[in-house]
Amino acid sequence: MPRIRNAKTIAKRIDKDYFKKLFGFRRWKLVLSIAVPLIAAGWLFADRVAGKSSLYSSGPVSSAHTVFGQNCALCHMRPASFSAKVEDKACLACHDAPAHNSKQIFTPACADCHLEHKGKFKLAATSDVGCTQCHSQLQVKDGTTKYHVNITGFDGDKHPEFSAMRVGQFDPGTVNLNHYAHLQPTLRGPNGPVQLQCSDCHRPNGLNQPWPYALVIPPADAPSNTVASASLQSPKRSFANAGTGRYMAPIKYADQCAACHILNFDPLIGEPAPHGDTKKTRSFVETKIRQLVADHPELIHQPITTGYGDEIEATRNYLRPTRDYITLPAQPVTPANWVEQRIALAERLLWRKDCKVCHAQTTGEPDTIPNAVKAVIPARWFVHAEFDHQSHRMMKCEACHTGIRDSKLTADRNLPRISTCQQCHKEKGASVNAASGQCYECHSYHDWMTEKPTKGKFDVNTLLSRK
């Protein structure tokens, strides 16, 4: 007869103690669920007793802060917890960071921009969000700002043209300079024709090498022309700034110009006149000519002349012959006034020809001491951004300063436009085989020029968590 299967008969076959028995996977599951928490708790307890706190860390700290890695309390100043946020006072204990701008409507916390425990090599490499949260729709306390109010990135039209290259801007320099003329292959040098290179006049600060066209024959009252050691230049904040400096050394007559533009004023006097203060120049010329006549009194019986003919043009880089600039004294020459007229003629050579090649003169020409317009040569064009020539040393100068060979006017702005930089620098950086185009590459939130020194408060044992 057929077997009868119903719920009652089937229920009799069920082992009522099944869930009480340990076997196979169930046994290991129970053992591990008890052992693992106990081991973890013991590990945490042991590290706590040993004074270690690395187990609480959400990741490695930046390279600059690795020495703090075993002592979280140096930065996490509140009692230990899994969410102990670093407060600004912990950062300010070591970095007295200046304010960004007095008009900003809010100040983010240090940890909002500088994210630790992300394994960053450089903590200053902040996210663009830290900048664009304000600068995408810039607002200030008093309602007005001179800065661009909508910057969302670097690519395309997200960033405005550099301020120095916008319409209506010009080079404020007051020293006449024609790059086109200085880059001609027939330029007269101190020892014959030369072909100037950009690096002959422009080089980064700190390069410990002599200038090729520096002062050759210094006047008696001029200081010796020495090249400062690289270690005496502007200090470097990190190894990334090692070597020569970010910015070009300032243009100085004694360093870049003197060998070709010599301020000779008399062929019988080998020393050139000093450059700079016109009063000192006049005093120097007068003293030298009077001394010359005292040593050679027979000169006062000779006609007065500059001693130079048009042959001077073979050694000087001037555009017009000397005779166009020098007029001989009209009054009769006597032994009594010979010296004064010789001095006056020498000064005319300096004021009207030598000095006027580079400097505009306001008053005093030709009978009194002229007042030259103060020399202004911008040392830094991008005042709101950083630029590092050293990092771009693989590039030819003309790759960025594209119009330099055709520049004939002092007012020309021979700087790269933002479109030039955007060819190499992209927001995504290495992921698109490009140089980084993040905000922090060129801009700094803090003005470190106004940084204040801090007083250290840790000793070695505290820093390294030693008892």
Summary of the structure (lengths in Angstrom):
residues: 467
radius of gyration: 37.4
end to end distance: 86.5
largest distance: 161.5
contacts: 1078
relative contact order: 0.12
helix: 35%
strand: 4%
